Amino acid sequence: MEPLLSVRNLTVTFGSFTAVEDLSFDIHEGQTLAVVGESGSGKSVTALSIMRLVELGTRGKIEGGEVLCRTPSGDVIDLVQQSESTMRDIRGNQISMIFQEPLTSLNPVYTVGNQVAEAVILHQGLSKDEARERVLETFRLVRIPDPEQRLDQYPHELSGGMRQRVMIAMALSCDPKILIADEPTTALDVTIQAQILGLMRDLREQTGAAVLIITHDMGVVAEVADEVVVMNQSRLVERGSVYDVFENPAEDYTRALLASVPRLGSMAGTNTPSPFELVEYDR
């Protein structure tokens, strides 16, 4: 089966600094791929580069490589070579993104219903009444309680978990084939985090979308991912199925990430936490 998205030898720079270097991976329909690594490893820059947002306002530049996307018609296009007007048609329609912090991503002066409807009207050409019905359907899909009431509320009137559900609803409103989630549970408590991860897993099964999830949390990876890409210092360190990476990590850096996950009873008989060993990764 041909992949929905193929990243080939992607290199992204900010001036003299290389944020992503020679990165390659594929995502297939119905698959969840996790890109994992510590802060500054290049994960979010990879996601922004796929959406071609890295060039807007951040002085980032895609220096080389391809981002090959299979369109609904079956054609394969290189997103790196597309014009900004073409990318505006693709963003939110064929490829959608859930950003890290919903409170800063949502406009505080518009109701959440209007903000989701805006994307539907723009990409699907629906009337306002049709768009409102579509938003209600999507709110129900992501299990927002009392969706008719929530539709007319503002972001500050919703909890963090509810705002994240609105962001997921916005991303799904145009039935995208590829969903990118950049640290979708970072600001949430553990119970809401579990609900959001379960919701994303169910939505993938219901819609058949491919999911690219950006995270530093190996627990999240174990919960939702099929394949894992491990990044460090802008480069790919290890890639494989989630089972292989967790059971038989090939690289010291991957083992250090796995060791950083707290385990019940790991500090039994000790007074203070032991310092982590520094991992020197040979580039």
N, C-alpha and C positions, 0 to 999 in steps of 0.2 A: 504493500500500500504506500502510495506517495505521501510524503509529509505535507501538512498544511502550511508549515513554516520551516524554513531552513536558514540558519545563520551560518555564513561561510566566511571564515578568516576576518571577522569583524575587528577593526582597530579604530578606537575613538580617542581623540586628544583634546586637552584644554591647554592651548599654548604649547609649552614645552613638556607638559605632563601627559603621560599616556595613561588613560583611565581604564581602557579595555584594549587588550593586545591579542590579536590572532585567535579570536574565539569562534568556535564552531559547535553547533548542535542542531538537532531536528525535533520538531513536535508534530505528533500525529493526531488525527481525529479521535476524540474521546480519551486522550491521554493527559495526565498531569505531570509536568516536568517542573522540578524545583531547582532553582539556582540559589545555592547557599554559600555563605562565607561571612567573615566578620565585616564590620563597618569599614568602608573604604576599599573593598575588594573589587568593586566595579559592577555589582549586581544591578543597582538601580539605573546606572548609566546604560547598561545593556538594554533594560526595558525601555528607557526613554529613547534610545537609538532605534529600536524596532519601530516605535511610534513616530520617529523623526521629530521628536520634541527636544532632543538634546541640543539642536541647533537654534532653538528659539529662546533668546534671552539669556543663555548661559555661556555663550561663546564656545560651546563644544563643537567639534568637527569630526565627521566620519571620514577618516583618512583612507580607509581601504576596506575591502570586503563586500559581501552581498547579504541582503536580507530578502530571500526569495519567498514570496507568498502566493499560494494557490487561490485564485479568485473563484467565486461561485460558478463562473462559466467554465472553469477547468484550466484556464490559462495561468501561467506562472509569470509573475512580474517581480522585478527587483525594486523593493521599496526605496533603496538608497538613490535610485535614479529618477524617482517620480517627482513631479512638480508639487509645490505646496498646495495648489488647488486640488490636485488628485488626492493628496494625503488627507485633506479635509474631508473628502468624500469617504475615505477608508476608515479614518479614526471614528470610533463610536458606532460604526456601521458593520464593517467586516472584522475589525480588531478593536476591542474595548479595553480600558484600563481602569482598575480600582486603585486609587492612590492611598498613601500611608495614613494621612490624617483627614478624615472626612470634614471636620469642622472648618479647616482652612480651604478645603476643596469646594465646599458648598457656599453659594452666595448668601450672605445673611439677610439681604433685603428682599429676597424672593421666596415664596413658599416652595417646599421640596417638590410638590406636585408639578408646579410650573417649570421647575428646573429639569425634571425628568421629561416632561412633555416637550420641552424645547428641542431635545435631541430627536424625539420621534417625529415631530413636525418637520424638522430640517432634513432628516435622512429618509423618512418613509412617505413624506408628502401628505400626511393625514390632516384632517380638519381639527380644530380645537376640541370639539366634542369627541371625535374619534380618538384623539390623542389622550384625552382624559380617561376614556375607557381602557385604552391600552396601558396607561400608567396604573390604573386600579388592578388590572390583570397581573402586572409585573409585581406590584406590592403584595398581592396575595401569593404569588409564586415564591417570593422571598420571605413569606410568613410574617409580614408586618401586621400586627393586630389592629382592628378598626381602621382599615385602609381608607375608607371614605373620610374619616376625621383627620388622619395623618396627612392626607393629600393637601390640606389647606393650612398646615402648620409650617412654622419657620424652623430652620436648623437648630436654633438655640432652645427650642421647645422640646427637642428630642434627646434621648439619652445617647451615649456614645455608641452602644450596640445598635440602636435604632438608626442612627445616622449612617453607620456602616452598611446596614441593610438597604438604606436608600441609595448609597453609592453602588451597591451591587445591582439594585434594580435599575439604576441609570445605565450601568454597563451592559445589562441584559436586554434593555428595552427594544433594541433593534435586531435582536437575535444574531449576535456576532458569532463567527466560527472560531475566533481565537480570543480568549480572555486573559489579560495580564493583571495579576494581583501583586502589587508592591507592598510587602509587609502589611497585609490586610488586618492583622490582629494585634499589632504592636501596642496600641494605646488602650486595649481592652483588658478587663480582668479575666481570670482563667475560665470562669463559667460561661461568660459571653463568648470568649475565644473558642471554646469547644462548640458552642452553638453555630458560630459563623463558619468554622471549618466543616462541620457536619452539613451545613446548608450548601456550601460550595461543592462538596462531594456529591450531594444529591442533585444539584443543578447540572453538574457535568453529566451525570447519568441520564437526566431527563432531556437535556438539550443536545448532547453529543458534542459539545464544544471542546476544543483543546484548551488546556489551562496552563499558563506559565506563572508559577508563584515564586516571588522573590522573598527570601527570608534568611535570617541568621539563626533561626531556632530549629535545631535538629528534631525536636519533638513535633513541630509542625510538619517537617519533612516526612517523618515516620507515619503521621496521621493521614496525609492526603496524597503523597507523591507516588508515581510509578517509576519514574526515572529521576536521577539526581545529577546535577552538574555542580561541582565544588570549585569555587574561585578563590584565589588569594593573590593580592598584589597585581590585579588587573588581568591575570591569566588563569586559564583552566588548569586545575590541579588533578582532578579525577572525575570520571564520568562513568555511570553504570546504572543498573537497576537498583531500586531502593533496598532490595534484599541483599544484593552483593556488596553494596557500599556499607551497609550497617553490619553485615556479618563478617565481611572480609575486606576491610578498608586497605587500599594498597599504599597510601601515602601517610606520612607522619602528620601532616596538617589535618587530614581527614580524621585521623585517630584523635588528635587534640580537640577537634570540634565535638566529636562524640563523647569524649571524656569530660567536656565542660557541662554536659547535661546532668543536673542534680539527680542523685539516686538515693532512695530511701535507705537510711542506715549506713550510708557511706562514711559518716563522721562519727560513728559509734566508737567510744573509747578515746576520743581526741578532745582536747580543750579548745583548739582554734583551727580554723581552716588552713590547709597546707597551700602554699603558693603554687600557681600553675608553672609548669616548665615552659620556657620560651622555645618556640619552634622556629628554627632557621630553615626557610624553604629555599632551596637552590634553584634559581631561575635559569 
